[in-house]
Amino acid sequence: MTSRNPDADRAGPDASGGRPQYQIRVRGRLGATIRSAFPGLRARVEGSDTVLTGVLEDPAALYGVLAEAEALGLELIEVRRLPPPEVRLPVLHRDRGLIEAALVAADLGVVVDGPLGQREHRG
């Protein structure tokens, strides 16, 4: 029996308000004609595989892409939901305490650039 992560099945906007982005790897180098079957996805070749990446709004959109890949006879290797991008704010003031207070007040999960390039995740 495998345990399920309920968040892994959620295909709506992630907790940071971003839209879900997926990476779909298929065997082979896809030509322009087959790539045109996936207009909302970017394609790049990695070795002998093609990786399609893009935003898919909901489970139906994901299943639609997978059904199209199957209909085209593509060999599916991997499907991954990518983590949301980090929210990065520029350091506007040297007083780190003021920046931290502003982030707490805004209740954001962000990456703060610390002294000497150190990074801290807040949130």
C-alpha positions, 0 to 999 in steps of 0.5 A: 500500500502506498501513502498518498500526498493530497497536495500531489493531486491538487492541480489548481493554483499552488499556495503561493498563488502561482499556476501549476507547471508541469514537465513531461518527458517523452522518448525521442526527438519530436519534430515540429509537426508533433510539437505543434500538437502541444501549443501551450508547452515549450519543447527542448531536447535532452539527449534522446528525449524531448521535455515538454514544459508549461502551465496546465490549468487543471487535471483535465488539461494534464489528461488532455496532453497525456491523451494526445501523447498516447494518440501520437504513439509517444512513449511517456517516460516521466510527468512531474509537477514542478515546484512553484518559483520562489518569490524574490524581493530586492533588498531595499534597505540595509536594516534587515529588521525592517525588511523582516518586519515588512515580510512578516506583515505581508505574510509572504513565503519569500527568499530573502538575500542575506548578508554576503549572499546567504539565502534564507527561506521565510514563510 
